[in-house]
Amino acid sequence: MRTETTTEFHAENYDGVESFCVSIAFYRPTNSRAGNPTNEVIVNGVPIEAGATFRIGQNVGDLDTTKYSIQFISSGGDNELYIVRIIPKDVGQ
């Protein structure tokens, strides 16, 4: 299977990130690009610690079709979350 990697940036609450991927990762940096701490973020009910990555992978030949919800909890920092997906080359984004 041919694949490609895509990266998305999110700074607001978002409901319905479609995966259609072999693997997906949600990365919350410790500090934002502006140098401020990042706000807490929850993806489908799972809190992601500062500097941590929440990863989900599939078995060979399987695709993740989950819709993911992103919720930021304001604590005076910046909202910053990166989503990295490995998708089959023939599947749209």
N, CA, C and O atoms as CSV, one atom per row, in Angstrom:
chain,resi,resn,atom,element,x,y,z
A,1,MET,N,N,0.852,-1.177,0.000
A,1,MET,CA,C,0.000,0.000,0.000
A,1,MET,C,C,0.894,1.235,0.000
A,1,MET,O,O,1.818,1.338,0.807
A,2,ARG,N,N,0.621,2.160,-0.897
A,2,ARG,CA,C,1.332,3.430,-0.922
A,2,ARG,C,C,0.652,4.389,0.043
A,2,ARG,O,O,-0.576,4.452,0.097
A,3,THR,N,N,1.438,5.131,0.800
A,3,THR,CA,C,0.884,6.067,1.779
A,3,THR,C,C,1.542,7.431,1.639
A,3,THR,O,O,2.576,7.583,0.988
A,4,GLU,N,N,0.918,8.412,2.265
A,4,GLU,CA,C,1.517,9.737,2.381
A,4,GLU,C,C,1.208,10.277,3.767
A,4,GLU,O,O,0.234,9.870,4.401
A,5,THR,N,N,2.042,11.194,4.232
A,5,THR,CA,C,1.880,11.779,5.560
A,5,THR,C,C,1.346,13.196,5.418
A,5,THR,O,O,1.851,13.986,4.621
A,6,THR,N,N,0.313,13.509,6.204
A,6,THR,CA,C,-0.244,14.857,6.223
A,6,THR,C,C,-0.124,15.418,7.632
A,6,THR,O,O,-0.147,14.672,8.611
A,7,THR,N,N,0.002,16.729,7.727
A,7,THR,CA,C,0.081,17.401,9.024
A,7,THR,C,C,-0.924,18.547,9.045
A,7,THR,O,O,-1.018,19.322,8.094
A,8,GLU,N,N,-1.671,18.645,10.139
A,8,GLU,CA,C,-2.641,19.720,10.320
A,8,GLU,C,C,-2.344,20.441,11.630
A,8,GLU,O,O,-1.836,19.843,12.578
A,9,PHE,N,N,-2.664,21.715,11.673
A,9,PHE,CA,C,-2.529,22.515,12.884
A,9,PHE,C,C,-3.924,22.945,13.308
A,9,PHE,O,O,-4.729,23.360,12.475
A,10,HIS,N,N,-4.217,22.847,14.620
A,10,HIS,CA,C,-5.500,23.302,15.152
A,10,HIS,C,C,-5.252,24.188,16.367
A,10,HIS,O,O,-4.419,23.880,17.219
A,11,ALA,N,N,-5.993,25.297,16.430
A,11,ALA,CA,C,-5.887,26.228,17.555
A,11,ALA,C,C,-7.258,26.573,18.128
A,11,ALA,O,O,-7.373,27.453,18.981
A,12,GLU,N,N,-8.296,25.883,17.661
A,12,GLU,CA,C,-9.655,26.102,18.158
A,12,GLU,C,C,-10.334,24.755,18.355
A,12,GLU,O,O,-9.923,23.747,17.780
A,13,ASN,N,N,-11.389,24.755,19.183
A,13,ASN,CA,C,-12.162,23.529,19.354
A,13,ASN,C,C,-12.675,23.103,17.987
A,13,ASN,O,O,-13.042,23.938,17.160
A,14,TYR,N,N,-12.695,21.797,17.759
A,14,TYR,CA,C,-13.098,21.283,16.453
A,14,TYR,C,C,-13.763,19.936,16.661
A,14,TYR,O,O,-13.238,19.072,17.363
A,15,ASP,N,N,-14.919,19.768,16.047
A,15,ASP,CA,C,-15.651,18.515,16.186
A,15,ASP,C,C,-15.731,17.849,14.824
A,15,ASP,O,O,-16.340,18.388,13.900
A,16,GLY,N,N,-15.131,16.702,14.697
A,16,GLY,CA,C,-15.266,15.946,13.468
A,16,GLY,C,C,-14.036,15.859,12.602
A,16,GLY,O,O,-14.151,15.823,11.377
A,17,VAL,N,N,-12.848,15.825,13.208
A,17,VAL,CA,C,-11.636,15.579,12.425
A,17,VAL,C,C,-11.765,14.164,11.885
A,17,VAL,O,O,-11.803,13.203,12.653
A,18,GLU,N,N,-11.833,14.035,10.564
A,18,GLU,CA,C,-11.960,12.705,9.962
A,18,GLU,C,C,-10.586,12.105,9.759
A,18,GLU,O,O,-9.659,12.771,9.299
A,19,SER,N,N,-10.471,10.848,10.107
A,19,SER,CA,C,-9.160,10.215,10.041
A,19,SER,C,C,-8.916,9.547,8.690
A,19,SER,O,O,-8.025,9.980,7.960
A,20,PHE,N,N,-9.669,8.513,8.330
A,20,PHE,CA,C,-9.446,7.728,7.122
A,20,PHE,C,C,-7.960,7.479,6.901
A,20,PHE,O,O,-7.402,7.783,5.847
A,21,CYS,N,N,-7.335,6.910,7.941
A,21,CYS,CA,C,-5.881,6.756,7.900
A,21,CYS,C,C,-5.447,5.412,8.483
A,21,CYS,O,O,-6.224,4.696,9.115
A,22,VAL,N,N,-4.187,5.105,8.245
A,22,VAL,CA,C,-3.555,3.925,8.800
A,22,VAL,C,C,-3.082,4.224,10.217
A,22,VAL,O,O,-3.105,3.354,11.087
A,23,SER,N,N,-2.647,5.479,10.442
A,23,SER,CA,C,-2.128,5.904,11.742
A,23,SER,C,C,-2.422,7.392,11.926
A,23,SER,O,O,-2.401,8.165,10.968
A,24,ILE,N,N,-2.697,7.780,13.169
A,24,ILE,CA,C,-2.944,9.179,13.482
A,24,ILE,C,C,-2.265,9.503,14.814
A,24,ILE,O,O,-2.245,8.682,15.731
A,25,ALA,N,N,-1.715,10.705,14.902
A,25,ALA,CA,C,-1.050,11.145,16.129
A,25,ALA,C,C,-1.446,12.592,16.417
A,25,ALA,O,O,-1.523,13.423,15.512
A,26,PHE,N,N,-1.692,12.873,17.688
A,26,PHE,CA,C,-2.043,14.215,18.147
A,26,PHE,C,C,-0.918,14.689,19.059
A,26,PHE,O,O,-0.670,14.085,20.103
A,27,TYR,N,N,-0.241,15.759,18.675
A,27,TYR,CA,C,0.900,16.268,19.438
A,27,TYR,C,C,0.580,17.643,20.018
A,27,TYR,O,O,0.211,18.570,19.297
A,28,ARG,N,N,0.732,17.751,21.349
A,28,ARG,CA,C,0.586,19.022,22.052
A,28,ARG,C,C,1.965,19.460,22.529
A,28,ARG,O,O,2.540,18.827,23.415
A,29,PRO,N,N,2.511,20.548,21.948
A,29,PRO,CA,C,3.824,21.008,22.404
A,29,PRO,C,C,3.753,21.556,23.833
A,29,PRO,O,O,2.687,21.954,24.302
A,30,THR,N,N,4.881,21.571,24.504
A,30,THR,CA,C,4.947,22.150,25.846
A,30,THR,C,C,4.744,23.658,25.779
A,30,THR,O,O,3.992,24.234,26.565
A,31,ASN,N,N,5.419,24.279,24.837
A,31,ASN,CA,C,5.280,25.722,24.626
A,31,ASN,C,C,4.835,25.983,23.200
A,31,ASN,O,O,5.177,25.238,22.281
A,32,SER,N,N,4.066,27.055,23.028
A,32,SER,CA,C,3.575,27.414,21.701
A,32,SER,C,C,4.697,28.032,20.874
A,32,SER,O,O,5.796,28.268,21.375
A,33,ARG,N,N,4.406,28.286,19.613
A,33,ARG,CA,C,5.387,28.937,18.748
A,33,ARG,C,C,5.734,30.326,19.267
A,33,ARG,O,O,6.810,30.847,18.973
A,34,ALA,N,N,4.828,30.930,20.038
A,34,ALA,CA,C,5.069,32.258,20.628
A,34,ALA,C,C,5.859,32.163,21.932
A,34,ALA,O,O,6.217,33.188,22.512
A,35,GLY,N,N,6.133,30.941,22.400
A,35,GLY,CA,C,6.909,30.750,23.623
A,35,GLY,C,C,6.080,30.662,24.892
A,35,GLY,O,O,6.631,30.557,25.988
A,36,ASN,N,N,4.756,30.705,24.754
A,36,ASN,CA,C,3.861,30.602,25.908
A,36,ASN,C,C,3.516,29.138,26.178
A,36,ASN,O,O,3.604,28.310,25.272
A,37,PRO,N,N,3.125,28.806,27.413
A,37,PRO,CA,C,2.662,27.433,27.674
A,37,PRO,C,C,1.422,27.137,26.826
A,37,PRO,O,O,0.678,28.051,26.473
A,38,THR,N,N,1.204,25.877,26.503
A,38,THR,CA,C,0.005,25.506,25.749
A,38,THR,C,C,-1.114,25.128,26.708
A,38,THR,O,O,-0.879,24.616,27.802
A,39,ASN,N,N,-2.337,25.397,26.263
A,39,ASN,CA,C,-3.515,25.033,27.055
A,39,ASN,C,C,-3.756,23.527,26.976
A,39,ASN,O,O,-3.371,22.865,26.012
A,40,GLU,N,N,-4.398,23.010,28.012
A,40,GLU,CA,C,-4.771,21.598,28.025
A,40,GLU,C,C,-5.678,21.320,26.838
A,40,GLU,O,O,-6.508,22.151,26.469
A,41,VAL,N,N,-5.514,20.145,26.244
A,41,VAL,CA,C,-6.355,19.732,25.124
A,41,VAL,C,C,-6.829,18.307,25.364
A,41,VAL,O,O,-6.092,17.466,25.879
A,42,ILE,N,N,-8.080,18.054,24.979
A,42,ILE,CA,C,-8.689,16.736,25.136
A,42,ILE,C,C,-9.146,16.269,23.754
A,42,ILE,O,O,-9.848,16.996,23.051
A,43,VAL,N,N,-8.750,15.058,23.368
A,43,VAL,CA,C,-9.135,14.473,22.086
A,43,VAL,C,C,-9.986,13.242,22.367
A,43,VAL,O,O,-9.500,12.256,22.922
A,44,ASN,N,N,-11.259,13.303,21.982
A,44,ASN,CA,C,-12.211,12.209,22.228
A,44,ASN,C,C,-12.153,11.728,23.671
A,44,ASN,O,O,-12.165,10.526,23.936
A,45,GLY,N,N,-12.089,12.670,24.594
A,45,GLY,CA,C,-12.115,12.344,26.017
A,45,GLY,C,C,-10.766,12.013,26.627
A,45,GLY,O,O,-10.682,11.774,27.832
A,46,VAL,N,N,-9.709,11.991,25.829
A,46,VAL,CA,C,-8.373,11.658,26.329
A,46,VAL,C,C,-7.559,12.943,26.468
A,46,VAL,O,O,-7.285,13.606,25.468
A,47,PRO,N,N,-7.165,13.309,27.706
A,47,PRO,CA,C,-6.326,14.507,27.869
A,47,PRO,C,C,-4.904,14.230,27.375
A,47,PRO,O,O,-4.354,13.148,27.580
A,48,ILE,N,N,-4.329,15.237,26.722
A,48,ILE,CA,C,-2.959,15.117,26.230
A,48,ILE,C,C,-2.088,16.063,27.044
A,48,ILE,O,O,-2.303,17.275,27.046
A,49,GLU,N,N,-1.114,15.505,27.725
A,49,GLU,CA,C,-0.203,16.293,28.548
A,49,GLU,C,C,0.690,17.172,27.684
A,49,GLU,O,O,0.925,16.865,26.515
A,50,ALA,N,N,1.186,18.261,28.255
A,50,ALA,CA,C,2.117,19.127,27.543
A,50,ALA,C,C,3.346,18.329,27.125
A,50,ALA,O,O,3.937,17.619,27.939
A,51,GLY,N,N,3.727,18.445,25.871
A,51,GLY,CA,C,4.891,17.736,25.341
A,51,GLY,C,C,4.620,16.294,24.955
A,51,GLY,O,O,5.539,15.579,24.558
A,52,ALA,N,N,3.366,15.852,25.065
A,52,ALA,CA,C,3.036,14.450,24.794
A,52,ALA,C,C,2.362,14.270,23.439
A,52,ALA,O,O,1.840,15.214,22.847
A,53,THR,N,N,2.393,13.027,22.971
A,53,THR,CA,C,1.742,12.647,21.728
A,53,THR,C,C,0.809,11.476,22.002
A,53,THR,O,O,1.199,10.499,22.641
A,54,PHE,N,N,-0.414,11.577,21.520
A,54,PHE,CA,C,-1.413,10.512,21.602
A,54,PHE,C,C,-1.472,9.871,20.216
A,54,PHE,O,O,-1.842,10.523,19.240
A,55,ARG,N,N,-1.100,8.576,20.135
A,55,ARG,CA,C,-1.004,7.881,18.847
A,55,ARG,C,C,-2.003,6.725,18.766
A,55,ARG,O,O,-2.277,6.038,19.750
A,56,ILE,N,N,-2.534,6.538,17.558
A,56,ILE,CA,C,-3.428,5.418,17.292
A,56,ILE,C,C,-3.019,4.827,15.957
A,56,ILE,O,O,-2.923,5.549,14.965
A,57,GLY,N,N,-2.776,3.518,15.918
A,57,GLY,CA,C,-2.398,2.837,14.685
A,57,GLY,C,C,-3.329,1.675,14.419
A,57,GLY,O,O,-3.994,1.172,15.324
A,58,GLN,N,N,-3.368,1.256,13.174
A,58,GLN,CA,C,-4.237,0.162,12.748
A,58,GLN,C,C,-3.413,-1.052,12.348
A,58,GLN,O,O,-2.209,-0.955,12.109
A,59,ASN,N,N,-4.074,-2.181,12.280
A,59,ASN,CA,C,-3.448,-3.392,11.744
A,59,ASN,C,C,-3.217,-3.217,10.249
A,59,ASN,O,O,-3.853,-2.373,9.618
A,60,VAL,N,N,-2.328,-3.993,9.688
A,60,VAL,CA,C,-2.053,-3.932,8.252
A,60,VAL,C,C,-3.350,-4.166,7.478
A,60,VAL,O,O,-4.062,-5.141,7.721
A,61,GLY,N,N,-3.645,-3.270,6.554
A,61,GLY,CA,C,-4.846,-3.395,5.726
A,61,GLY,C,C,-6.082,-2.743,6.299
A,61,GLY,O,O,-7.092,-2.646,5.602
A,62,ASP,N,N,-6.044,-2.285,7.552
A,62,ASP,CA,C,-7.200,-1.643,8.171
A,62,ASP,C,C,-7.073,-0.126,8.096
A,62,ASP,O,O,-5.969,0.414,8.035
A,63,LEU,N,N,-8.226,0.557,8.100
A,63,LEU,CA,C,-8.273,2.014,8.124
A,63,LEU,C,C,-9.057,2.485,9.337
A,63,LEU,O,O,-10.078,1.895,9.689
A,64,ASP,N,N,-8.587,3.532,9.968
A,64,ASP,CA,C,-9.304,4.179,11.064
A,64,ASP,C,C,-10.301,5.147,10.443
A,64,ASP,O,O,-9.907,6.018,9.668
A,65,THR,N,N,-11.593,5.011,10.772
A,65,THR,CA,C,-12.616,5.903,10.239
A,65,THR,C,C,-13.264,6.733,11.336
A,65,THR,O,O,-14.341,7.296,11.138
A,66,THR,N,N,-12.619,6.812,12.483
A,66,THR,CA,C,-13.137,7.562,13.626
A,66,THR,C,C,-13.175,9.051,13.331
A,66,THR,O,O,-12.295,9.580,12.652
A,67,LYS,N,N,-14.196,9.724,13.841
A,67,LYS,CA,C,-14.233,11.188,13.816
A,67,LYS,C,C,-13.767,11.656,15.193
A,67,LYS,O,O,-14.328,11.263,16.216
A,68,TYR,N,N,-12.736,12.499,15.205
A,68,TYR,CA,C,-12.140,12.946,16.451
A,68,TYR,C,C,-12.606,14.355,16.807
A,68,TYR,O,O,-12.756,15.215,15.939
A,69,SER,N,N,-12.828,14.568,18.096
A,69,SER,CA,C,-13.241,15.865,18.624
A,69,SER,C,C,-12.093,16.460,19.430
A,69,SER,O,O,-11.498,15.784,20.269
A,70,ILE,N,N,-11.783,17.731,19.171
A,70,ILE,CA,C,-10.711,18.439,19.872
A,70,ILE,C,C,-11.334,19.498,20.773
A,70,ILE,O,O,-12.135,20.315,20.318
A,71,GLN,N,N,-10.964,19.483,22.052
A,71,GLN,CA,C,-11.481,20.476,23.003
A,71,GLN,C,C,-10.316,21.056,23.787
A,71,GLN,O,O,-9.606,20.337,24.490
A,72,PHE,N,N,-10.126,22.375,23.661
A,72,PHE,CA,C,-9.101,23.065,24.435
A,72,PHE,C,C,-9.706,23.579,25.729
A,72,PHE,O,O,-10.849,24.037,25.745
A,73,ILE,N,N,-8.943,23.504,26.820
A,73,ILE,CA,C,-9.342,24.015,28.129
A,73,ILE,C,C,-8.428,25.208,28.420
A,73,ILE,O,O,-7.229,25.049,28.647
A,74,SER,N,N,-9.017,26.397,28.407
A,74,SER,CA,C,-8.212,27.608,28.578
A,74,SER,C,C,-7.624,27.699,29.981
A,74,SER,O,O,-8.330,27.564,30.980
A,75,SER,N,N,-6.308,27.932,30.031
A,75,SER,CA,C,-5.634,28.121,31.319
A,75,SER,C,C,-4.634,29.272,31.208
A,75,SER,O,O,-3.639,29.320,31.931
A,76,GLY,N,N,-4.919,30.199,30.287
A,76,GLY,CA,C,-4.058,31.362,30.130
A,76,GLY,C,C,-2.931,31.175,29.131
A,76,GLY,O,O,-2.142,32.093,28.909
A,77,GLY,N,N,-2.845,29.985,28.518
A,77,GLY,CA,C,-1.802,29.731,27.535
A,77,GLY,C,C,-2.349,29.847,26.121
A,77,GLY,O,O,-3.379,30.481,25.894
A,78,ASP,N,N,-1.667,29.245,25.191
A,78,ASP,CA,C,-2.081,29.257,23.789
A,78,ASP,C,C,-2.619,27.888,23.392
A,78,ASP,O,O,-2.148,26.858,23.875
A,79,ASN,N,N,-3.611,27.891,22.507
A,79,ASN,CA,C,-4.144,26.646,21.950
A,79,ASN,C,C,-3.242,26.211,20.804
A,79,ASN,O,O,-3.042,26.956,19.845
A,80,GLU,N,N,-2.703,25.010,20.907
A,80,GLU,CA,C,-1.842,24.523,19.838
A,80,GLU,C,C,-1.843,23.003,19.838
A,80,GLU,O,O,-1.492,22.375,20.837
A,81,LEU,N,N,-2.238,22.415,18.716
A,81,LEU,CA,C,-2.279,20.969,18.553
A,81,LEU,C,C,-1.935,20.634,17.108
A,81,LEU,O,O,-2.430,21.273,16.180
A,82,TYR,N,N,-1.093,19.640,16.924
A,82,TYR,CA,C,-0.714,19.175,15.594
A,82,TYR,C,C,-1.236,17.760,15.409
A,82,TYR,O,O,-1.133,16.923,16.306
A,83,ILE,N,N,-1.799,17.501,14.233
A,83,ILE,CA,C,-2.297,16.166,13.907
A,83,ILE,C,C,-1.501,15.655,12.720
A,83,ILE,O,O,-1.433,16.305,11.676
A,84,VAL,N,N,-0.898,14.484,12.889
A,84,VAL,CA,C,-0.127,13.853,11.823
A,84,VAL,C,C,-0.830,12.556,11.468
A,84,VAL,O,O,-1.077,11.710,12.327
A,85,ARG,N,N,-1.150,12.412,10.184
A,85,ARG,CA,C,-1.843,11.215,9.715
A,85,ARG,C,C,-1.051,10.532,8.602
A,85,ARG,O,O,-0.459,11.194,7.749
A,86,ILE,N,N,-1.049,9.218,8.623
A,86,ILE,CA,C,-0.516,8.448,7.504
A,86,ILE,C,C,-1.729,7.863,6.788
A,86,ILE,O,O,-2.462,7.043,7.339
A,87,ILE,N,N,-1.920,8.305,5.548
A,87,ILE,CA,C,-3.120,7.916,4.808
A,87,ILE,C,C,-2.728,7.178,3.529
A,87,ILE,O,O,-1.664,7.426,2.962
A,88,PRO,N,N,-3.603,6.263,3.080
A,88,PRO,CA,C,-3.368,5.618,1.786
A,88,PRO,C,C,-3.355,6.696,0.698
A,88,PRO,O,O,-4.132,7.649,0.757
A,89,LYS,N,N,-2.501,6.548,-0.260
A,89,LYS,CA,C,-2.319,7.566,-1.302
A,89,LYS,C,C,-3.589,7.811,-2.102
A,89,LYS,O,O,-3.787,8.918,-2.601
A,90,ASP,N,N,-4.460,6.808,-2.240
A,90,ASP,CA,C,-5.661,6.958,-3.039
A,90,ASP,C,C,-6.863,7.460,-2.254
A,90,ASP,O,O,-7.947,7.569,-2.826
A,91,VAL,N,N,-6.716,7.776,-0.939
A,91,VAL,CA,C,-7.819,8.270,-0.118
A,91,VAL,C,C,-7.670,9.766,0.038
A,91,VAL,O,O,-6.574,10.235,0.345
A,92,GLY,N,N,-8.735,10.541,-0.162
A,92,GLY,CA,C,-8.702,11.989,-0.014
A,92,GLY,C,C,-8.567,12.391,1.432
A,92,GLY,O,O,-8.735,11.582,2.345
A,93,GLN,N,N,-8.259,13.660,1.622
A,93,GLN,CA,C,-8.062,14.180,2.990
A,93,GLN,C,C,-9.363,14.621,3.583
A,93,GLN,O,O,-9.396,15.085,4.723
